Amino acid sequence: MSLSLEVETPRLVLRQWRADDRKPFAEMNADPRVTEFLLPLTAPESDALAGRLAAGIDEHGWGFWAVEAPGVAPFVGFVGIKPMPPVLPFAPGVEIGWRLGRPFWGRGYASEAALAALRVGFEQVGLAEIVAFTAVGNLRSRAVMARLGMREDADLFDHPAVSEGHPLRRHVLYRMGQAQWRDQKNGDAEPGGMPVAAA
């Protein structure tokens, strides 16, 4: 399905990647605070990732969008949904993910944009389920997953892209299905029962 989407929220624009996003993206991926629970990327690796994410949006009409905060910054990171790598033990399916530059943490941007991405996935793409995963110790991202209303799986898993013995190999998985999204949408509270701006 090709939707060619650009998504707007009250404070953000989720859009296709531009050439001038590459430099701040590489700087973000070189920040040890941002990559504390990720495998670090060199500048060429960061550029290649941006290219793959842009190609995914061209292919599907949705993906891991570049995020702009009008009046604040032209690029704050990425948020979105995309098909997950087939090597994951729970593939095939679609994952939701986010990565924001350190100056933009604590403003609720990740939750606000992720909520919009869930809406696209469930209401426009018609997905049956969306999952999220991260290293066990990444409590900030796990808090966003919980705030969105995603449910934690009981079982942990070892990420196949992370070498054995690496402290980031053990991951936790969160899920949300179409029925749960519909129930939350029809409820009185935002997903997770908290205002999205609280993230």
C-alpha positions in Angstrom: 0.0 0.0 0.0 1.4 3.4 -1.0 0.1 6.2 1.1 2.7 8.9 0.5 2.1 10.2 4.0 3.3 13.3 5.8 1.9 13.2 9.3 1.2 16.3 11.5 0.6 16.4 15.2 0.0 19.5 17.4 3.7 20.2 17.6 5.5 18.0 15.1 5.7 17.0 11.4 6.6 13.5 10.5 8.0 13.7 6.9 10.2 12.2 4.3 14.0 12.5 4.9 15.9 15.4 3.3 19.6 15.7 2.5 20.1 18.3 5.2 18.9 15.8 7.8 22.0 13.7 7.4 24.4 15.9 9.4 22.3 16.3 12.5 21.3 12.6 12.3 25.0 11.6 12.2 25.7 13.9 15.2 22.8 12.3 17.1 24.1 8.8 16.3 27.5 9.8 17.6 26.1 11.0 20.9 26.9 8.4 23.6 23.8 9.4 25.5 21.6 8.7 22.5 23.3 5.5 21.7 23.6 4.2 25.3 21.2 1.3 24.4 22.0 1.1 20.7 24.9 -0.1 18.6 26.8 3.1 17.7 27.0 4.2 14.1 29.8 5.9 12.1 28.9 8.9 9.9 28.8 6.7 6.8 26.7 4.1 8.6 24.3 6.9 9.8 24.0 8.2 6.2 23.3 4.7 4.9 20.6 4.2 7.5 18.9 7.5 6.6 19.0 6.4 3.0 17.3 3.0 3.8 14.7 4.7 5.9 13.9 7.2 3.1 13.7 4.3 0.6 11.2 2.5 2.9 8.9 5.5 3.0 9.1 5.7 -0.8 8.2 2.0 -1.1 5.4 1.9 1.4 4.2 5.4 1.9 5.0 5.1 5.6 8.1 4.2 7.7 10.5 5.7 10.1 9.8 9.3 9.3 12.2 12.2 10.0 10.6 14.4 12.7 10.5 18.2 12.5 9.4 20.5 15.3 8.3 23.7 13.5 9.6 26.8 15.3 12.0 24.7 17.4 14.2 22.6 15.0 14.1 21.3 11.4 15.2 17.9 12.6 14.8 16.3 16.0 15.1 12.6 15.1 12.9 9.9 13.7 9.7 8.2 14.8 7.5 5.8 12.8 6.5 2.3 11.8 8.3 -0.1 9.5 8.4 -3.8 8.6 10.7 -5.5 11.0 13.8 -7.5 10.0 13.0 -11.1 9.1 15.7 -12.4 11.5 13.7 -11.4 14.5 12.0 -14.4 16.3 8.6 -12.8 16.1 8.8 -11.6 12.4 7.1 -11.0 10.1 5.3 -7.9 11.3 5.6 -4.2 11.8 7.6 -2.4 14.5 7.3 1.1 15.9 10.4 2.9 16.9 11.9 6.3 17.7 15.3 8.0 18.2 15.5 11.7 19.2 18.4 14.0 19.7 19.3 14.6 23.4 18.2 18.3 23.4 14.7 17.1 22.6 14.2 14.6 25.3 11.7 15.2 28.1 9.3 17.2 25.9 6.8 14.5 25.1 7.8 14.4 21.4 8.4 10.6 21.3 5.0 9.8 22.7 3.2 12.4 20.6 4.8 11.2 17.3 4.5 7.6 18.2 0.8 7.9 18.9 0.4 9.4 15.4 2.4 6.6 13.9 0.2 4.0 15.7 -2.9 5.8 14.3 -1.5 5.5 10.8 -0.6 1.9 11.2 -4.0 0.8 12.6 -6.4 3.2 11.0 -4.9 3.8 7.5 -2.6 0.9 6.8 -4.9 -1.6 8.6 -2.3 -3.5 10.5 -3.4 -6.3 12.8 -0.5 -5.7 15.3 2.4 -3.4 15.9 5.3 -4.3 18.2 8.1 -2.4 19.9 11.4 -3.7 21.4 14.4 -2.4 23.1 17.3 -3.5 25.3 16.1 -4.5 28.7 17.8 -1.6 30.5 16.3 1.1 28.3 13.8 2.3 30.8 13.1 5.6 29.0 11.9 3.9 25.8 10.1 1.2 27.8 8.2 4.0 29.6 7.1 5.4 26.3 5.9 1.9 25.2 3.9 1.6 28.4 2.5 5.1 28.1 1.2 4.3 24.6 -0.6 1.4 26.1 1.5 -1.4 24.6 1.7 -4.6 26.6 4.9 -6.2 27.6 5.5 -9.8 26.6 6.4 -12.1 29.5 9.4 -13.6 27.6 12.6 -11.8 26.8 14.6 -12.5 23.6 18.2 -12.2 22.4 18.5 -9.7 19.5 20.2 -11.6 16.7 22.1 -8.5 15.5 23.8 -8.1 18.8 26.7 -10.4 19.5 26.6 -13.0 22.3 27.8 -11.7 25.6 27.1 -8.1 24.7 25.2 -6.3 27.5 22.6 -5.0 25.0 21.8 -8.5 23.5 18.8 -9.2 25.9 15.7 -7.4 24.7 12.1 -6.9 25.8 9.1 -7.0 23.5 5.9 -4.9 23.7 2.8 -5.5 21.6 -0.4 -3.7 20.6 -3.2 -5.3 18.5 -5.9 -3.7 16.4 -8.6 -4.5 19.0 -6.6 -2.9 21.8 -6.0 0.2 19.8 -9.7 0.4 19.0 -10.6 0.0 22.7 -8.2 2.7 23.8 -9.4 5.0 21.1 -12.9 4.7 22.3 -12.0 5.2 25.9 -11.9 8.4 27.9 -8.1 8.5 28.3 -5.2 8.6 25.9 -3.4 5.2 25.4 -1.8 4.1 28.7 -4.2 6.3 30.6 -1.9 9.3 30.6 -1.7 12.5 28.6 0.7 12.0 25.7 2.6 15.2 26.5 3.8 13.6 29.8 6.5 11.7 28.1 
